[in-house]
Amino acid sequence: FIELDPNDAIAYSNRGASKASLKDNYGAIADYNKAIEIDPNDTGAYFNRGVSKYRLKDYYGAIADNTKVIEIDPNDTGAYYNRSNSKFKLKDYYGAIADNTKAIEIDPNYASAYSNRGVSKHMLKDYYGAIADYTKVIEIDPNDAENYTNRGISKHSLKDYYGAIADYTKAIELDPNDATAYSQRGVSKYYN
């Protein structure tokens, strides 16, 4: 399609997505750059370029691209979520919390945003806040073992070993291959 119409931003974005799916993130970025050159308001190209930059550990570049998406569409929850992931990688936990909070304000049932915000709160030793976020995400999606494991880790940090053991046990029930839940349950039983 590009040969037929070299000014088709969608064709470049689509080819970029194909390259990204083949793990050719540099090639994908080149195509997203061309799509953005043709259509500077193409949020999809910025968003996907941000994903490719994130995969290449260019967290500042990913933040910039997600910020551009938010400037164009302030209600794009995925851009806030993705930007929070880059901020987390840069240990900007407060920034990650702010972005996940904004995503939750826009979509109060955005389970992944609650989960990510919980992880950031845990990193800041706000264990009660982390537990509240994990509890909310468990209400939204009670079948995700990882959130029980994470909540158990925060409970363990508060020396609530019984609560931690219960969460790890539930995680194991949902995912019998969750090695972290087995390991952490053993540690909590030791301290209990």
N, C-alpha and C positions, 0 to 999 in steps of 0.2 A: 504493500500500500504506500509505503514511503516513496518508492520510485515513481508511483503515479501522482502523488501529491506530497512533495517535500515540505509543505507547510501544514501538515496534518498533525497537530499536537497529540491527538488521541493515539495515532499510530505509533508515535515515539514512546508515549506512556505505556502502551500495550507491549511494545518490543522491550522496553525497560523492565516491565513486570516479568516477561518471559526470561530475560537474562537473569533477573534476581532469583527466579525459581530454580535456575540452573547454577546458582551461587556465583554468578559473574556480577558481583556488586559494582565493580568499577565500570563495566560495560553498561549496567543498568543506570548508574549515575550519569554517564554520558548521554544516554537517551532521555533521562528525566531533565537534564540540563537543556537539551534541545526543545523538549516539550514546553518548558518554562520560558525559554527564549521566545517561542511562538505565542504562547498564551501565559502571560505572567500572573494570571489569576487562577491557574489550574491547581486547585488544592490537592487533587489526587497525585499530581506529579511531585509537589513538595512533600506530601505525606510519605509517599513511597520512596522518594530520595532520602528522606529522614530515616526510614527503616533500613535502607542499604547502608547509610552512613553509620547507623547504630551497629549493624552487623560487622562493620569494619572498625569498630571501636572509636569512631570519630564522634564522640558524644557531644562535643560542642557544636559540630555541624548538624547533628540530628536535632539538637535543641533549637538551633536557628531555623531549620526547616519547619519544625512543628510550631514554632512561634509565628512563622509566616502563615501557616494554615490558620492559626487562631486569629491572626489579624484579619484575614479574609472572612473566616467563618468562626465567630466567637463561641458557637455552640457545638463545635466538633469535639465530642468527648474523647474520641480516639487520639486526637492530637495532644490533649492534656495528659492522657494516660501514657502515650509514648514519650512525651517530654519528661514525664515523671520518672520513667525508666532510665533515661539518660542522666537526669539529675541524681538519681539513686547511685548509679555507677560512679558518679563524680563525688559521692558522699555528701551531696547537698540534700540531706534528709528533710530539712524544713521546706525546701523548694519542691521536693517530691510530694510531701504532704499537701502543700498548697495546691499543686496541680491535680492530685487525686481528689481533694476536697471540691475543687471546681467541677471536675467530671461528675462527682456525686451530686452536686447541686443541680446540674443539668439533667442527670439521669439517676434518680435515687435508688435504682435497682442495679447499678453497675457493679456487679460482684467483684470483678478483677480490681477495680479502683479501691474498694474497701480492703481487699486482701493486700494490695501493694501499700496502701496507707498504713495498714497494720504492721507490715514489715518495717517501714520507715520509723514508725513510732517505737517499735521494739528496739531498733538500733539506737534511738535516743533515750532508751531506758524508761519510756513511758509505757510500762507494761499494762497498766489498767486501760489506757487508750487503745493499745494494740488488741487486748482481749475484747474490748467493745467492738472494734472493727471486725475481728474474726468472728465474733458472735453474730454480727449483722450479716456477714457474707454466708455464714452457715444457715441462717434463716432463709436467705435467698437461694442458696444451693447446698442443701444438706448432704449431698452425696460426694462432695469433693474432700477427699482424705487429707490433702495438703493443709487445708485450713484448720482441721482438728489438730494436726501435728504442730502447726505454727502456734495455735492457741495454747496447746500443751506446753510448748517451750516458754511462752510468756508466763503461764501459770507457774511453771517450775522456777522461773526467775523470781517470782514472788513467794517461793517456798510453799506454794499450794500443791504439794506433791500428790494428794489424792485427786484433785481436779486435773492435774497433768496426766496422771495415769489413766483416768477415765477418758480423756481426749485421745491419748495415744492408742488406747484399746479400741476406741471407735474408728480411728484412722486405719488401724490394722484390719478391723472388720470390713471396712470399705475397700481397702487395698492391701491384701496380704503380702504384697511385695514391697511395702513401704519400709525400707531398712532403717530410715531415720526414726520412724515411730517405734520400732522395736528397740533400737539403741537407746533412745531417749527414755522410753518406758523403763528400761533396765536401770538407767541412772536415777530416775525418780524413785523407783522401788528401793534402790540402795539408800537414798537419803530419807526415805519415808520411815 
